[in-house]
C-alpha cells in the first residue's frame, strides 16, 4: 500500500508539473498582452491630452475671433464720426484772392433778367471777367 500511495503521489506531482507548464505559458502570454495593452493605453492617453490641449487653444481662438467680429459689426453699424480735415496751407489766402485756376476757366453763369436790364441801361458800368 505504501508503494501504491507513493505511486499516486508521484503521479500527482508529475500531473501538477505538467499542468503548471501549460498554465505558465498561458500566464506569460497574458502578461505580455497586459504590457502591450498598458503601453497602448498610455499612448492613447498622451494623444488625448494633446488633442484636449489643441482644442482649448482653438476654442480660445474662436472666442477671440467672435469678439473681433462683434466689434467690427458694431463699428460698421455705428455712423462714422464727423471728421474735420485741416485746410491745406494757403487755402485761406486762395479764398481771399479769388477763384482758383480751375474755377477761372469755367464760364460765368448767364445774367439774370434784372442784370440784363441793367446792362442795357449802362453798358459801360460793368467791365471785367464775368460781366457782359
N, CA, C and O atoms as a GROMACS GRO file, in nm:
protein
  528
    1UNK      N    1   0.078  -0.117   0.000
    1UNK     CA    2   0.000   0.000   0.000
    1UNK      C    3   0.084   0.126   0.000
    1UNK      O    4   0.053   0.224  -0.067
    2UNK      N    5   0.184   0.121   0.071
    2UNK     CA    6   0.270   0.238   0.075
    2UNK      C    7   0.326   0.263  -0.065
    2UNK      O    8   0.337   0.379  -0.106
    3UNK      N    9   0.358   0.164  -0.134
    3UNK     CA   10   0.408   0.179  -0.269
    3UNK      C   11   0.300   0.237  -0.358
    3UNK      O   12   0.326   0.320  -0.445
    4UNK      N   13   0.179   0.191  -0.333
    4UNK     CA   14   0.067   0.242  -0.411
    4UNK      C   15   0.047   0.391  -0.383
    4UNK      O   16   0.018   0.467  -0.475
    5UNK      N   17   0.061   0.432  -0.258
    5UNK     CA   18   0.044   0.572  -0.221
    5UNK      C   19   0.158   0.656  -0.279
    5UNK      O   20   0.138   0.769  -0.324
    6UNK      N   21   0.279   0.596  -0.277
    6UNK     CA   22   0.392   0.668  -0.334
    6UNK      C   23   0.373   0.686  -0.483
    6UNK      O   24   0.404   0.791  -0.539
    7UNK      N   25   0.323   0.584  -0.546
    7UNK     CA   26   0.298   0.591  -0.690
    7UNK      C   27   0.191   0.695  -0.721
    7UNK      O   28   0.204   0.769  -0.818
    8UNK      N   29   0.088   0.701  -0.641
    8UNK     CA   30  -0.018   0.800  -0.659
    8UNK      C   31   0.037   0.940  -0.636
    8UNK      O   32   0.003   1.033  -0.710
    9UNK      N   33   0.119   0.958  -0.535
    9UNK     CA   34   0.180   1.088  -0.505
    9UNK      C   35   0.269   1.133  -0.618
    9UNK      O   36   0.269   1.250  -0.657
   10UNK      N   37   0.349   1.037  -0.671
   10UNK     CA   38   0.436   1.069  -0.782
   10UNK      C   39   0.355   1.108  -0.904
   10UNK      O   40   0.394   1.200  -0.976
   11UNK      N   41   0.247   1.045  -0.928
   11UNK     CA   42   0.161   1.075  -1.043
   11UNK      C   43   0.101   1.215  -1.028
   11UNK      O   44   0.090   1.290  -1.125
   12UNK      N   45   0.061   1.247  -0.905
   12UNK     CA   46   0.006   1.382  -0.882
   12UNK      C   47   0.111   1.490  -0.903
   12UNK      O   48   0.083   1.597  -0.958
   13UNK      N   49   0.232   1.463  -0.859
   13UNK     CA   50   0.340   1.561  -0.874
   13UNK      C   51   0.369   1.580  -1.023
   13UNK      O   52   0.386   1.694  -1.067
   14UNK      N   53   0.376   1.474  -1.099
   14UNK     CA   54   0.403   1.484  -1.243
   14UNK      C   55   0.288   1.556  -1.312
   14UNK      O   56   0.311   1.642  -1.398
   15UNK      N   57   0.166   1.523  -1.276
   15UNK     CA   58   0.048   1.589  -1.338
   15UNK      C   59   0.047   1.737  -1.303
   15UNK      O   60   0.014   1.821  -1.387
   16UNK      N   61   0.084   1.770  -1.179
   16UNK     CA   62   0.089   1.911  -1.137
   16UNK      C   63   0.196   1.986  -1.212
   16UNK      O   64   0.176   2.100  -1.253
   17UNK      N   65   0.310   1.922  -1.230
   17UNK     CA   66   0.420   1.987  -1.302
   17UNK      C   67   0.381   2.010  -1.447
   17UNK      O   68   0.411   2.116  -1.502
   18UNK      N   69   0.318   1.916  -1.509
   18UNK     CA   70   0.274   1.932  -1.648
   18UNK      C   71   0.164   2.036  -1.658
   18UNK      O   72   0.160   2.115  -1.753
   19UNK      N   73   0.076   2.037  -1.560
   19UNK     CA   74  -0.032   2.136  -1.560
   19UNK      C   75   0.022   2.276  -1.541
   19UNK      O   76  -0.030   2.371  -1.601
   20UNK      N   77   0.126   2.292  -1.460
   20UNK     CA   78   0.186   2.422  -1.436
   20UNK      C   79   0.256   2.472  -1.560
   20UNK      O   80   0.255   2.592  -1.588
   21UNK      N   81   0.316   2.384  -1.634
   21UNK     CA   82   0.386   2.426  -1.756
   21UNK      C   83   0.287   2.486  -1.856
   21UNK      O   84   0.318   2.587  -1.920
   22UNK      N   85   0.172   2.426  -1.870
   22UNK     CA   86   0.071   2.481  -1.962
   22UNK      C   87   0.019   2.614  -1.908
   22UNK      O   88   0.000   2.709  -1.985
   23UNK      N   89  -0.003   2.622  -1.780
   23UNK     CA   90  -0.053   2.745  -1.719
   23UNK      C   91   0.054   2.853  -1.726
   23UNK      O   92   0.022   2.971  -1.744
   24UNK      N   93   0.182   2.814  -1.712
   24UNK     CA   94   0.288   2.913  -1.716
   24UNK      C   95   0.297   2.978  -1.854
   24UNK      O   96   0.316   3.099  -1.862
   25UNK      N   97   0.283   2.903  -1.958
   25UNK     CA   98   0.288   2.959  -2.094
   25UNK      C   99   0.171   3.055  -2.115
   25UNK      O  100   0.186   3.163  -2.171
   26UNK      N  101   0.055   3.012  -2.067
   26UNK     CA  102  -0.063   3.098  -2.080
   26UNK      C  103  -0.046   3.224  -1.996
   26UNK      O  104  -0.086   3.333  -2.038
   27UNK      N  105   0.013   3.209  -1.877
   27UNK     CA  106   0.037   3.323  -1.790
   27UNK      C  107   0.136   3.420  -1.854
   27UNK      O  108   0.116   3.541  -1.848
   28UNK      N  109   0.242   3.368  -1.914
   28UNK     CA  110   0.340   3.455  -1.980
   28UNK      C  111   0.277   3.530  -2.098
   28UNK      O  112   0.305   3.648  -2.119
   29UNK      N  113   0.192   3.464  -2.172
   29UNK     CA  114   0.123   3.527  -2.285
   29UNK      C  115   0.030   3.638  -2.234
   29UNK      O  116   0.022   3.745  -2.294
   30UNK      N  117  -0.039   3.611  -2.124
   30UNK     CA  118  -0.130   3.709  -2.066
   30UNK      C  119  -0.052   3.829  -2.014
   30UNK      O  120  -0.096   3.944  -2.030
   31UNK      N  121   0.064   3.804  -1.953
   31UNK     CA  122   0.148   3.915  -1.906
   31UNK      C  123   0.196   4.000  -2.023
   31UNK      O  124   0.196   4.123  -2.014
   32UNK      N  125   0.237   3.936  -2.131
   32UNK     CA  126   0.283   4.010  -2.250
   32UNK      C  127   0.168   4.094  -2.307
   32UNK      O  128   0.188   4.208  -2.346
   33UNK      N  129   0.047   4.036  -2.311
   33UNK     CA  130  -0.070   4.110  -2.359
   33UNK      C  131  -0.100   4.231  -2.268
   33UNK      O  132  -0.136   4.338  -2.316
   34UNK      N  133  -0.082   4.210  -2.138
   34UNK     CA  134  -0.106   4.318  -2.042
   34UNK      C  135  -0.007   4.433  -2.065
   34UNK      O  136  -0.045   4.550  -2.063
   35UNK      N  137   0.120   4.399  -2.087
   35UNK     CA  138   0.222   4.502  -2.112
   35UNK      C  139   0.188   4.578  -2.241
   35UNK      O  140   0.198   4.700  -2.246
   36UNK      N  141   0.148   4.505  -2.344
   36UNK     CA  142   0.112   4.568  -2.472
   36UNK      C  143  -0.008   4.660  -2.456
   36UNK      O  144  -0.008   4.772  -2.506
   37UNK      N  145  -0.110   4.612  -2.386
   37UNK     CA  146  -0.230   4.693  -2.365
   37UNK      C  147  -0.202   4.817  -2.281
   37UNK      O  148  -0.256   4.924  -2.306
   38UNK      N  149  -0.116   4.801  -2.180
   38UNK     CA  150  -0.080   4.914  -2.095
   38UNK      C  151  -0.006   5.021  -2.177
   38UNK      O  152  -0.034   5.140  -2.163
   39UNK      N  153   0.086   4.979  -2.262
   39UNK     CA  154   0.159   5.074  -2.347
   39UNK      C  155   0.063   5.144  -2.443
   39UNK      O  156   0.073   5.265  -2.463
   40UNK      N  157  -0.029   5.068  -2.501
   40UNK     CA  158  -0.126   5.127  -2.593
   40UNK      C  159  -0.216   5.227  -2.520
   40UNK      O  160  -0.246   5.334  -2.573
   41UNK      N  161  -0.259   5.193  -2.398
   41UNK     CA  162  -0.342   5.283  -2.318
   41UNK      C  163  -0.268   5.413  -2.288
   41UNK      O  164  -0.325   5.522  -2.300
   42UNK      N  165  -0.140   5.401  -2.248
   42UNK     CA  166  -0.061   5.521  -2.218
   42UNK      C  167  -0.044   5.609  -2.342
   42UNK      O  168  -0.050   5.731  -2.333
   43UNK      N  169  -0.023   5.546  -2.455
   43UNK     CA  170  -0.011   5.621  -2.581
   43UNK      C  171  -0.140   5.695  -2.614
   43UNK      O  172  -0.138   5.811  -2.654
   44UNK      N  173  -0.252   5.627  -2.596
   44UNK     CA  174  -0.381   5.690  -2.624
   44UNK      C  175  -0.410   5.803  -2.526
   44UNK      O  176  -0.469   5.905  -2.564
   45UNK      N  177  -0.370   5.787  -2.400
   45UNK     CA  178  -0.389   5.895  -2.302
   45UNK      C  179  -0.309   6.018  -2.343
   45UNK      O  180  -0.357   6.131  -2.333
   46UNK      N  181  -0.185   5.996  -2.389
   46UNK     CA  182  -0.100   6.106  -2.432
   46UNK      C  183  -0.164   6.178  -2.552
   46UNK      O  184  -0.167   6.301  -2.557
   47UNK      N  185  -0.214   6.101  -2.648
   47UNK     CA  186  -0.280   6.160  -2.764
   47UNK      C  187  -0.404   6.239  -2.722
   47UNK      O  188  -0.431   6.346  -2.775
   48UNK      N  189  -0.478   6.186  -2.626
   48UNK     CA  190  -0.598   6.254  -2.578
   48UNK      C  191  -0.562   6.387  -2.510
   48UNK      O  192  -0.628   6.488  -2.532
   49UNK      N  193  -0.457   6.385  -2.430
   49UNK     CA  194  -0.413   6.508  -2.364
   49UNK      C  195  -0.369   6.613  -2.467
   49UNK      O  196  -0.400   6.731  -2.453
   50UNK      N  197  -0.296   6.570  -2.570
   50UNK     CA  198  -0.254   6.662  -2.675
   50UNK      C  199  -0.375   6.719  -2.750
   50UNK      O  200  -0.380   6.839  -2.778
   51UNK      N  201  -0.470   6.633  -2.781
   51UNK     CA  202  -0.590   6.679  -2.853
   51UNK      C  203  -0.670   6.777  -2.767
   51UNK      O  204  -0.721   6.876  -2.818
   52UNK      N  205  -0.680   6.751  -2.637
   52UNK     CA  206  -0.751   6.843  -2.547
   52UNK      C  207  -0.680   6.977  -2.538
   52UNK      O  208  -0.744   7.082  -2.532
   53UNK      N  209  -0.546   6.975  -2.538
   53UNK     CA  210  -0.469   7.099  -2.537
   53UNK      C  211  -0.492   7.181  -2.664
   53UNK      O  212  -0.511   7.302  -2.657
   54UNK      N  213  -0.492   7.113  -2.779
   54UNK     CA  214  -0.519   7.184  -2.906
   54UNK      C  215  -0.661   7.236  -2.908
   54UNK      O  216  -0.686   7.346  -2.957
   55UNK      N  217  -0.754   7.158  -2.854
   55UNK     CA  218  -0.893   7.201  -2.850
   55UNK      C  219  -0.909   7.328  -2.768
   55UNK      O  220  -0.981   7.419  -2.807
   56UNK      N  221  -0.842   7.333  -2.655
   56UNK     CA  222  -0.850   7.453  -2.570
   56UNK      C  223  -0.793   7.574  -2.643
   56UNK      O  224  -0.849   7.684  -2.636
   57UNK      N  225  -0.681   7.555  -2.714
   57UNK     CA  226  -0.622   7.665  -2.791
   57UNK      C  227  -0.713   7.712  -2.902
   57UNK      O  228  -0.730   7.832  -2.923
   58UNK      N  229  -0.772   7.618  -2.973
   58UNK     CA  230  -0.864   7.654  -3.082
   58UNK      C  231  -0.990   7.720  -3.029
   58UNK      O  232  -1.043   7.812  -3.091
   59UNK      N  233  -1.038   7.675  -2.915
   59UNK     CA  234  -1.157   7.735  -2.854
   59UNK      C  235  -1.127   7.881  -2.817
   59UNK      O  236  -1.213   7.967  -2.833
   60UNK      N  237  -1.006   7.907  -2.768
   60UNK     CA  238  -0.967   8.044  -2.734
   60UNK      C  239  -0.961   8.130  -2.860
   60UNK      O  240  -1.004   8.246  -2.859
   61UNK      N  241  -0.908   8.073  -2.970
   61UNK     CA  242  -0.902   8.147  -3.096
   61UNK      C  243  -1.042   8.179  -3.146
   61UNK      O  244  -1.067   8.290  -3.194
   62UNK      N  245  -1.134   8.084  -3.135
   62UNK     CA  246  -1.271   8.107  -3.180
   62UNK      C  247  -1.334   8.219  -3.097
   62UNK      O  248  -1.402   8.307  -3.152
   63UNK      N  249  -1.313   8.217  -2.968
   63UNK     CA  250  -1.368   8.322  -2.881
   63UNK      C  251  -1.311   8.458  -2.920
   63UNK      O  252  -1.386   8.556  -2.928
   64UNK      N  253  -1.180   8.466  -2.943
   64UNK     CA  254  -1.117   8.593  -2.983
   64UNK      C  255  -1.173   8.642  -3.116
   64UNK      O  256  -1.204   8.760  -3.131
   65UNK      N  257  -1.185   8.552  -3.213
   65UNK     CA  258  -1.236   8.592  -3.344
   65UNK      C  259  -1.382   8.635  -3.337
   65UNK      O  260  -1.422   8.728  -3.407
   66UNK      N  261  -1.461   8.568  -3.254
   66UNK     CA  262  -1.601   8.610  -3.239
   66UNK      C  263  -1.609   8.749  -3.178
   66UNK      O  264  -1.695   8.829  -3.216
   67UNK      N  265  -1.520   8.778  -3.084
   67UNK     CA  266  -1.518   8.912  -3.024
   67UNK      C  267  -1.478   9.017  -3.128
   67UNK      O  268  -1.535   9.126  -3.131
   68UNK      N  269  -1.381   8.984  -3.214
   68UNK     CA  270  -1.340   9.078  -3.319
   68UNK      C  271  -1.452   9.101  -3.418
   68UNK      O  272  -1.475   9.214  -3.461
   69UNK      N  273  -1.523   8.994  -3.455
   69UNK     CA  274  -1.635   9.008  -3.549
   69UNK      C  275  -1.744   9.095  -3.488
   69UNK      O  276  -1.802   9.180  -3.556
   70UNK      N  277  -1.773   9.073  -3.360
   70UNK     CA  278  -1.876   9.154  -3.294
   70UNK      C  279  -1.834   9.301  -3.290
   70UNK      O  280  -1.916   9.390  -3.311
   71UNK      N  281  -1.707   9.326  -3.262
   71UNK     CA  282  -1.658   9.465  -3.258
   71UNK      C  283  -1.663   9.528  -3.396
   71UNK      O  284  -1.701   9.644  -3.410
   72UNK      N  285  -1.626   9.452  -3.498
   72UNK     CA  286  -1.630   9.505  -3.635
   72UNK      C  287  -1.773   9.531  -3.680
   72UNK      O  288  -1.801   9.630  -3.748
   73UNK      N  289  -1.864   9.443  -3.642
   73UNK     CA  290  -2.005   9.462  -3.677
   73UNK      C  291  -2.061   9.585  -3.609
   73UNK      O  292  -2.135   9.663  -3.670
   74UNK      N  293  -2.026   9.603  -3.483
   74UNK     CA  294  -2.073   9.720  -3.410
   74UNK      C  295  -2.014   9.848  -3.470
   74UNK      O  296  -2.083   9.950  -3.478
   75UNK      N  297  -1.888   9.842  -3.510
   75UNK     CA  298  -1.824   9.960  -3.569
   75UNK      C  299  -1.886   9.992  -3.705
   75UNK      O  300  -1.900  10.109  -3.740
   76UNK      N  301  -1.922   9.889  -3.781
   76UNK     CA  302  -1.982   9.912  -3.912
   76UNK      C  303  -2.124   9.965  -3.899
   76UNK      O  304  -2.169  10.042  -3.984
   77UNK      N  305  -2.195   9.925  -3.795
   77UNK     CA  306  -2.333   9.970  -3.776
   77UNK      C  307  -2.339  10.113  -3.724
   77UNK      O  308  -2.435  10.184  -3.752
   78UNK      N  309  -2.238  10.156  -3.649
   78UNK     CA  310  -2.237  10.291  -3.593
   78UNK      C  311  -2.205  10.391  -3.703
   78UNK      O  312  -2.123  10.362  -3.791
   79UNK      N  313  -2.268  10.511  -3.702
   79UNK     CA  314  -2.236  10.610  -3.803
   79UNK      C  315  -2.094  10.661  -3.782
   79UNK      O  316  -2.049  10.675  -3.669
   80UNK      N  317  -2.024  10.688  -3.891
   80UNK     CA  318  -1.886  10.734  -3.876
   80UNK      C  319  -1.884  10.874  -3.813
   80UNK      O  320  -1.969  10.957  -3.845
   81UNK      N  321  -1.791  10.899  -3.728
   81UNK     CA  322  -1.783  11.032  -3.666
   81UNK      C  323  -1.745  11.136  -3.770
   81UNK      O  324  -1.669  11.108  -3.863
   82UNK      N  325  -1.798  11.257  -3.755
   82UNK     CA  326  -1.769  11.364  -3.848
   82UNK      C  327  -1.625  11.408  -3.826
   82UNK      O  328  -1.589  11.451  -3.716
   83UNK      N  329  -1.546  11.397  -3.928
   83UNK     CA  330  -1.406  11.434  -3.918
   83UNK      C  331  -1.384  11.568  -3.986
   83UNK      O  332  -1.433  11.592  -4.097
   84UNK      N  333  -1.313  11.655  -3.920
   84UNK     CA  334  -1.278  11.782  -3.980
   84UNK      C  335  -1.138  11.769  -4.037
   84UNK      O  336  -1.042  11.740  -3.965
   85UNK      N  337  -1.129  11.790  -4.166
   85UNK     CA  338  -0.999  11.783  -4.229
   85UNK      C  339  -0.935  11.920  -4.220
   85UNK      O  340  -0.998  12.021  -4.251
   86UNK      N  341  -0.812  11.926  -4.178
   86UNK     CA  342  -0.747  12.056  -4.172
   86UNK      C  343  -0.726  12.110  -4.314
   86UNK      O  344  -0.694  12.035  -4.406
   87UNK      N  345  -0.743  12.240  -4.328
   87UNK     CA  346  -0.726  12.300  -4.459
   87UNK      C  347  -0.578  12.302  -4.493
   87UNK      O  348  -0.494  12.328  -4.406
   88UNK      N  349  -0.544  12.276  -4.619
   88UNK     CA  350  -0.404  12.281  -4.658
   88UNK      C  351  -0.352  12.423  -4.649
   88UNK      O  352  -0.429  12.519  -4.652
   89UNK      N  353  -0.221  12.436  -4.638
   89UNK     CA  354  -0.161  12.569  -4.626
   89UNK      C  355  -0.195  12.652  -4.749
   89UNK      O  356  -0.191  12.603  -4.862
   90UNK      N  357  -0.228  12.773  -4.727
   90UNK     CA  358  -0.258  12.864  -4.836
   90UNK      C  359  -0.403  12.861  -4.879
   90UNK      O  360  -0.441  12.936  -4.969
   91UNK      N  361  -0.486  12.777  -4.819
   91UNK     CA  362  -0.625  12.769  -4.860
   91UNK      C  363  -0.699  12.896  -4.824
   91UNK      O  364  -0.787  12.942  -4.897
   92UNK      N  365  -0.663  12.954  -4.709
   92UNK     CA  366  -0.730  13.078  -4.668
   92UNK      C  367  -0.689  13.192  -4.759
   92UNK      O  368  -0.772  13.277  -4.794
   93UNK      N  369  -0.562  13.197  -4.798
   93UNK     CA  370  -0.514  13.302  -4.887
   93UNK      C  371  -0.580  13.289  -5.024
   93UNK      O  372  -0.616  13.389  -5.086
   94UNK      N  373  -0.595  13.166  -5.072
   94UNK     CA  374  -0.656  13.145  -5.203
   94UNK      C  375  -0.801  13.188  -5.200
   94UNK      O  376  -0.852  13.240  -5.299
   95UNK      N  377  -0.868  13.167  -5.087
   95UNK     CA  378  -1.008  13.208  -5.078
   95UNK      C  379  -1.020  13.360  -5.082
   95UNK      O  380  -1.116  13.413  -5.137
   96UNK      N  381  -0.922  13.430  -5.026
   96UNK     CA  382  -0.925  13.575  -5.025
   96UNK      C  383  -0.890  13.631  -5.163
   96UNK      O  384  -0.945  13.734  -5.204
   97UNK      N  385  -0.799  13.565  -5.235
   97UNK     CA  386  -0.754  13.615  -5.364
   97UNK      C  387  -0.863  13.606  -5.470
   97UNK      O  388  -0.875  13.694  -5.555
   98UNK      N  389  -0.940  13.502  -5.466
   98UNK     CA  390  -1.043  13.485  -5.568
   98UNK      C  391  -1.046  13.342  -5.615
   98UNK      O  392  -0.994  13.253  -5.548
   99UNK      N  393  -1.108  13.320  -5.729
   99UNK     CA  394  -1.122  13.183  -5.777
   99UNK      C  395  -0.988  13.124  -5.818
   99UNK      O  396  -0.897  13.196  -5.860
  100UNK      N  397  -0.977  12.994  -5.805
  100UNK     CA  398  -0.854  12.926  -5.844
  100UNK      C  399  -0.847  12.915  -5.994
  100UNK      O  400  -0.939  12.956  -6.065
  101UNK      N  401  -0.737  12.858  -6.043
  101UNK     CA  402  -0.719  12.845  -6.187
  101UNK      C  403  -0.825  12.754  -6.248
  101UNK      O  404  -0.871  12.778  -6.360
  102UNK      N  405  -0.865  12.651  -6.175
  102UNK     CA  406  -0.968  12.561  -6.226
  102UNK      C  407  -1.101  12.633  -6.238
  102UNK      O  408  -1.176  12.611  -6.332
  103UNK      N  409  -1.130  12.720  -6.141
  103UNK     CA  410  -1.255  12.794  -6.145
  103UNK      C  411  -1.248  12.907  -6.245
  103UNK      O  412  -1.352  12.948  -6.298
  104UNK      N  413  -1.130  12.960  -6.274
  104UNK     CA  414  -1.115  13.073  -6.365
  104UNK      C  415  -1.154  13.035  -6.507
  104UNK      O  416  -1.207  13.118  -6.581
  105UNK      N  417  -1.128  12.912  -6.546
  105UNK     CA  418  -1.160  12.869  -6.681
  105UNK      C  419  -1.307  12.839  -6.701
  105UNK      O  420  -1.352  12.823  -6.814
  106UNK      N  421  -1.384  12.831  -6.594
  106UNK     CA  422  -1.525  12.798  -6.605
  106UNK      C  423  -1.601  12.921  -6.655
  106UNK      O  424  -1.572  13.033  -6.612
  107UNK      N  425  -1.698  12.901  -6.744
  107UNK     CA  426  -1.773  13.017  -6.795
  107UNK      C  427  -1.862  13.074  -6.685
  107UNK      O  428  -1.908  13.004  -6.595
  108UNK      N  429  -1.885  13.204  -6.696
  108UNK     CA  430  -1.971  13.272  -6.600
  108UNK      C  431  -2.115  13.233  -6.627
  108UNK      O  432  -2.152  13.208  -6.741
  109UNK      N  433  -2.195  13.228  -6.522
  109UNK     CA  434  -2.336  13.194  -6.544
  109UNK      C  435  -2.404  13.306  -6.622
  109UNK      O  436  -2.364  13.422  -6.614
  110UNK      N  437  -2.507  13.272  -6.697
  110UNK     CA  438  -2.574  13.376  -6.776
  110UNK      C  439  -2.640  13.480  -6.684
  110UNK      O  440  -2.685  13.445  -6.575
  111UNK      N  441  -2.644  13.605  -6.726
  111UNK     CA  442  -2.703  13.709  -6.642
  111UNK      C  443  -2.854  13.690  -6.626
  111UNK      O  444  -2.923  13.640  -6.714
  112UNK      N  445  -2.901  13.732  -6.510
  112UNK     CA  446  -3.044  13.721  -6.484
  112UNK      C  447  -3.118  13.833  -6.559
  112UNK      O  448  -3.055  13.918  -6.622
  113UNK      N  449  -3.248  13.832  -6.552
  113UNK     CA  450  -3.329  13.932  -6.624
  113UNK      C  451  -3.300  14.072  -6.572
  113UNK      O  452  -3.293  14.167  -6.650
  114UNK      N  453  -3.282  14.087  -6.440
  114UNK     CA  454  -3.252  14.219  -6.384
  114UNK      C  455  -3.116  14.268  -6.432
  114UNK      O  456  -3.101  14.386  -6.464
  115UNK      N  457  -3.018  14.178  -6.436
  115UNK     CA  458  -2.886  14.216  -6.479
  115UNK      C  459  -2.889  14.257  -6.628
  115UNK      O  460  -2.819  14.350  -6.667
  116UNK      N  461  -2.968  14.189  -6.707
  116UNK     CA  462  -2.978  14.223  -6.850
  116UNK      C  463  -3.034  14.365  -6.866
  116UNK      O  464  -2.986  14.442  -6.949
  117UNK      N  465  -3.133  14.400  -6.787
  117UNK     CA  466  -3.190  14.534  -6.794
  117UNK      C  467  -3.086  14.638  -6.755
  117UNK      O  468  -3.075  14.743  -6.818
  118UNK      N  469  -3.009  14.608  -6.651
  118UNK     CA  470  -2.905  14.699  -6.604
  118UNK      C  471  -2.798  14.720  -6.709
  118UNK      O  472  -2.751  14.832  -6.731
  119UNK      N  473  -2.761  14.610  -6.775
  119UNK     CA  474  -2.659  14.619  -6.880
  119UNK      C  475  -2.708  14.701  -6.998
  119UNK      O  476  -2.631  14.775  -7.059
  120UNK      N  477  -2.833  14.688  -7.028
  120UNK     CA  478  -2.886  14.763  -7.141
  120UNK      C  479  -2.892  14.914  -7.108
  120UNK      O  480  -2.876  14.996  -7.198
  121UNK      N  481  -2.914  14.948  -6.984
  121UNK     CA  482  -2.920  15.089  -6.945
  121UNK      C  483  -2.781  15.152  -6.948
  121UNK      O  484  -2.762  15.258  -7.006
  122UNK      N  485  -2.684  15.086  -6.884
  122UNK     CA  486  -2.549  15.141  -6.876
  122UNK      C  487  -2.449  15.032  -6.907
  122UNK      O  488  -2.402  14.966  -6.815
  123UNK      N  489  -2.415  15.011  -7.033
  123UNK     CA  490  -2.324  14.903  -7.069
  123UNK      C  491  -2.181  14.928  -7.022
  123UNK      O  492  -2.107  14.831  -7.002
  124UNK      N  493  -2.138  15.051  -7.003
  124UNK     CA  494  -2.000  15.078  -6.962
  124UNK      C  495  -1.980  15.059  -6.812
  124UNK      O  496  -1.866  15.054  -6.768
  125UNK      N  497  -2.082  15.050  -6.736
  125UNK     CA  498  -2.070  15.042  -6.590
  125UNK      C  499  -2.006  14.910  -6.547
  125UNK      O  500  -1.940  14.903  -6.443
  126UNK      N  501  -2.026  14.809  -6.623
  126UNK     CA  502  -1.969  14.678  -6.586
  126UNK      C  503  -1.858  14.643  -6.683
  126UNK      O  504  -1.874  14.643  -6.805
  127UNK      N  505  -1.743  14.614  -6.623
  127UNK     CA  506  -1.629  14.570  -6.705
  127UNK      C  507  -1.555  14.462  -6.626
  127UNK      O  508  -1.562  14.458  -6.503
  128UNK      N  509  -1.486  14.377  -6.696
  128UNK     CA  510  -1.407  14.272  -6.632
  128UNK      C  511  -1.465  14.133  -6.659
  128UNK      O  512  -1.566  14.117  -6.729
  129UNK      N  513  -1.400  14.037  -6.603
  129UNK     CA  514  -1.440  13.899  -6.627
  129UNK      C  515  -1.575  13.873  -6.560
  129UNK      O  516  -1.602  13.921  -6.450
  130UNK      N  517  -1.659  13.796  -6.628
  130UNK     CA  518  -1.790  13.760  -6.573
  130UNK      C  519  -1.895  13.864  -6.602
  130UNK      O  520  -2.011  13.842  -6.569
  131UNK      N  521  -1.859  13.978  -6.664
  131UNK     CA  522  -1.958  14.080  -6.694
  131UNK      C  523  -1.974  14.088  -6.844
  131UNK      O  524  -1.876  14.088  -6.918
  132UNK      N  525  -2.095  14.094  -6.888
  132UNK     CA  526  -2.120  14.102  -7.031
  132UNK      C  527  -2.125  14.239  -7.081
  132UNK      O  528  -2.146  14.261  -7.200
   0.00000   0.00000   0.00000
